[in-house]
Amino acid sequence: MNAYSTDLRARVIEYVENGHTQRESAARFGVSDRTVWAWVKLKRETGSLKVEAVPRSPHKLPNEELLSYVRAHPDAYLKEIAEHFSCGISSVHDALKRLGVTYKKTPFVSRKKRRKTKNLYRFHKDVSEKSVSLG
């Protein structure tokens, strides 16, 4: 969710300063009581209602190391990659997506059979030339 505008914050604070309660101000401007309380506190402590940008940490996963690991372990699950880099699964997913690395499903194996067993079927280049029936 985007931050409320500085203009709205100023109007709410002005309404509170004109003698209205924080709860009345919240109801009038359609924000939560907690939001009004936070804005009053921010104004009191800093003298400003300006929104400070939260600094983001740099990407945790080094791109080159991640790519070399994926090349060396093409069948690795996200969980295994995350354990190797000591980070979360979603971090690995986001990094691979950012780098354009995708999981390509083997067209010969149905989803149902793929779910049943891990690595049940492995196909090599010469298999694509043969007629494969999975019945």
Secondary structure by P-SEA (a helix, b strand, c coil): cccccaaaaaaaaaaaaacccaaaaaaaacccaaaaaaaaaaaaaccccbbbbcccccccccaaaaaaaaaacccccaaaaaaaacccaaaaaaaaaaacbbbbccccccaaaaaaccccccccccccccccccc
